[in-house]
Amino acid sequence: MTTDYWDSAAATFDQEADHGLLDPEVRAAWRERLISWLPEPPSRVLDVGCGTGTLARLLAEEGHTVTGVDLSPRMVELARAKVAGLPVEVLTGDAADPPVGEARFDVLLCRHVV
């Protein structure tokens, strides 16, 4: 998939099942599952292929510090708006070589990236 494809998909991305977690029951299920897998907050999470930032927001709301990376500038723009005011940094970059330098993370989260 190219950057152009994901940029064009960004506007409606959250409307797809499990992307925006718009259904409260689905959101609660994701929250419970993630909490059961993650260390106690605060931990540092690298969300690779973060899309519009839905999981980054969910984890930040639970007390984690999140760095999101996505190849699509439009997805990054939407993610930054979604996580405004939370301990989340969203960067434009490739999942194969995230632009995080020497930063260390406790958790690597990768959903919908193959």
N, C-alpha and C positions, 0 to 999 in steps of 0.2 A: 504494500500500500504506500502511496506517495503522500507527501505533505499536502498537496493540493486536494487529494481525496478527503483526508481528515479535516482539513480546513472547511471544505464544503459540507461535511457531515456535522460539524460542531453545533450549528444552530438547533438541530433536532436530536442531538446525541442523548440528552437526558430523558427524552421521551421513550426511548427503547427500554425493554425489560432489563432490569438489574443495572442500568447505567446511571440514571439519576436518583434511584431509590425513592421515587415519588410516592409510592404506596407505603404507608406507615408500617404495615406488617412486614413487608419486604425489607424496609430499612431496619426495623427492629431485629429481624433474623440475621442480617449482615452484621449489625452491631454486636449481637450476642456471639456469633461465630468468631469474629475478629478478636473480641475481648478474650475469648477462651484460648486463642492461639498466641496472643501477644504478651510480652512481659508487663509487669505492673507499670503504670505511668509514673514518671515521665520516661519514655524511651525515645530514641531518635529513629524515625522511620523514613526510609527512602521509598517513595511511591513511584515506580518506574512505569511510564505509560499512564500517567495520572488522568488523562482526558480532561474533563471539566472540573475535576477536583472533588468529586463526591466522596470518595473514601478518605481523601486527605482531610476534608472537613469533618467527617465523622470521627476520625482518630484524634484530630486536634480538639474536638469537643470533649473527648474522653481524657485529655490531659497529655497527649503525646506531642512531640515536636516533629513536624513533617516537612520533608523536602520532596516536592513533586517535580517530575521531569516528563515532558511530552515533546514530541517532534513537531507538532502542529502549533504554530503561533496563535491561531484562533482558539484552539482548545486551551492553551496557556492563558490567553486573555480572559476567557470565561472562568477558568479555575481561579485566577487571581481575584476576580470579582466575588466568586463564591466563598473564598476563604478570608476575605478582608477582615482584619481585626483579630485573626487567630494566629497562633504560632506556626505558620506555614509559609514556606518560600517555594515559589513555582518558577521553574527554569525551562527554557526552550532547549531541547537537546535530544540526542539519539539514545535510546535505551541500551544500545550496544556499547556506548561510551559516554555515560552520564557526565555532564559538566559540573562535577562536584569536587574536583581536585583531590586533596588528601583527606577530605571529610570522612568520618567513620560513622557507621550506623549500627543500631542494635537489630533492626528489622529491615528486610528487603521485601516490599510488597509489589507484586506484579500480577495484575488481573487484566484479562483481555489482550495480552500481548503475546504473540507467538513468534 
